[in-house]
Amino acid sequence: MQRPDWSIDEFAHAGDEHLDPAYIATYDRKAATDPAEDVALLRDLSLDASRVLLDLGAGTGTLALAAAPFCRRVVAADVSLAMLAVIRAKAEHMGLHNVEAVQGGFLGYQHEGDPVDYVYSRNALHHLPDFWKGIALARIAAMLRPGGILFLRDLVYSFDPSEATDAIEAWLAGAAARPEAGWTRDELATHVREEYSTFSWLLEPLLTRAGFTIREAHHRPSRTYAAYICVKR
Ligand SMILES: C[S@@+](CC[C@H](N)C(=O)[O-])C[C@H]1O[C@@H](n2cnc3c(N)ncnc32)[C@H](O)[C@@H]1O
């Protein structure tokens, strides 16, 4: 379906590096996370072999692939073809046959088949400005069955505007010294300047308005990351 002329191109907002195979080849070394805790949390929330899980902005598939042995069907969606190629290669290597790597974003992914039981999304929603976050969250709610779970992790600012300088400077002061070791001060500054992380006190009403009850909200001490367990009403 053609996009209306007032709609943004989510591919153009994906972050150039996420579309670059050379960057993606180093992504897991730089940005690797252990998905065990999130998989355990999903299983505590009744994830089992009858369930459908959708990972939006799946990247190299860290969570999708780790959760797959406990699900019936996993859809790992991302706008980046290079990310999807990594997911497919890993799934084949791991012998996982229930993982589909699908090109699609928060605004364009069209779900087919049984309704989704769980949507997981980590560090991806901030690619959209707030108006589009609202649209994306409403689309996610529409894909989930009633009672379905949205597990959302992202870079989210849990402070007031008057605290922004101190909070951002404190965050940047703890950045990695070298890019191979993690996110450097320059990279975090670019994130703040060019991407669309928002305030928790804006995101939380967007979640509620989209049709979710926030069951748990966790804000890291740095006040720059948040995690939400939300239930579709
Ligand atoms: C920082 S990476 C996080 C990847 C993965 N979730 C993780 O935790 O490692 C952000 C991912 O979001 C994807 N992305 C960017 N804009 C998107 C959009 N509008 N819809 C879906 N994915 C998007 C990028 O291609 C990239 O793979």
The ligand as an SDF file (V2000), in Angstrom:
LIG
                    3D

 27 29  0  0  0  0  0  0  0  0999 V2000
   19.9500   -0.3360   18.2860 C   0  0  0  0  0  0  0  0  0  0  0  0
   19.3050   -1.5610   17.2190 S   0  0  0  0  0  0  0  0  0  0  0  0
   18.5790   -2.6990   18.3880 C   0  0  0  0  0  0  0  0  0  0  0  0
   18.4580   -4.0760   17.8060 C   0  0  0  0  0  0  0  0  0  0  0  0
   17.9870   -5.1560   18.7870 C   0  0  0  0  0  0  0  0  0  0  0  0
   16.6090   -4.9400   19.1940 N   0  0  0  0  0  0  0  0  0  0  0  0
   18.8950   -5.2190   19.9840 C   0  0  0  0  0  0  0  0  0  0  0  0
   18.4180   -4.9870   21.1050 O   0  0  0  0  0  0  0  0  0  0  0  0
   20.0900   -5.5260   19.8040 O   0  0  0  0  0  0  0  0  0  0  0  0
   17.8860   -0.7700   16.5110 C   0  0  0  0  0  0  0  0  0  0  0  0
   17.2250   -1.6130   15.4380 C   0  0  0  0  0  0  0  0  0  0  0  0
   15.9850   -0.9850   15.0880 O   0  0  0  0  0  0  0  0  0  0  0  0
   15.8360   -1.0780   13.6950 C   0  0  0  0  0  0  0  0  0  0  0  0
   14.8750   -0.0390   13.3000 N   0  0  0  0  0  0  0  0  0  0  0  0
   15.0890    1.2600   13.0860 C   0  0  0  0  0  0  0  0  0  0  0  0
   13.9450    1.8800   12.7540 N   0  0  0  0  0  0  0  0  0  0  0  0
   12.9640    0.9380   12.7740 C   0  0  0  0  0  0  0  0  0  0  0  0
   11.5770    0.9360   12.5080 C   0  0  0  0  0  0  0  0  0  0  0  0
   10.9290    2.0450   12.1690 N   0  0  0  0  0  0  0  0  0  0  0  0
   10.9000   -0.2130   12.6210 N   0  0  0  0  0  0  0  0  0  0  0  0
   11.5470   -1.3740   12.9960 C   0  0  0  0  0  0  0  0  0  0  0  0
   12.8610   -1.4300   13.2340 N   0  0  0  0  0  0  0  0  0  0  0  0
   13.5670   -0.2960   13.1270 C   0  0  0  0  0  0  0  0  0  0  0  0
   17.2380   -0.9190   13.1460 C   0  0  0  0  0  0  0  0  0  0  0  0
   17.3670   -1.3880   11.8290 O   0  0  0  0  0  0  0  0  0  0  0  0
   18.0270   -1.7360   14.1470 C   0  0  0  0  0  0  0  0  0  0  0  0
   18.1010   -3.0830   13.7760 O   0  0  0  0  0  0  0  0  0  0  0  0
  1  2  1  0
  2  3  1  0
  2 10  1  0
  3  4  1  0
  4  5  1  0
  5  6  1  0
  5  7  1  0
  7  8  2  0
  7  9  1  0
 10 11  1  0
 11 12  1  0
 11 26  1  0
 12 13  1  0
 13 14  1  0
 13 24  1  0
 14 15  1  0
 14 23  1  0
 15 16  2  0
 16 17  1  0
 17 18  1  0
 17 23  2  0
 18 19  1  0
 18 20  2  0
 20 21  1  0
 21 22  2  0
 22 23  1  0
 24 25  1  0
 24 26  1  0
 26 27  1  0
M  CHG  2   2   1   9  -1
M  END
$$$$
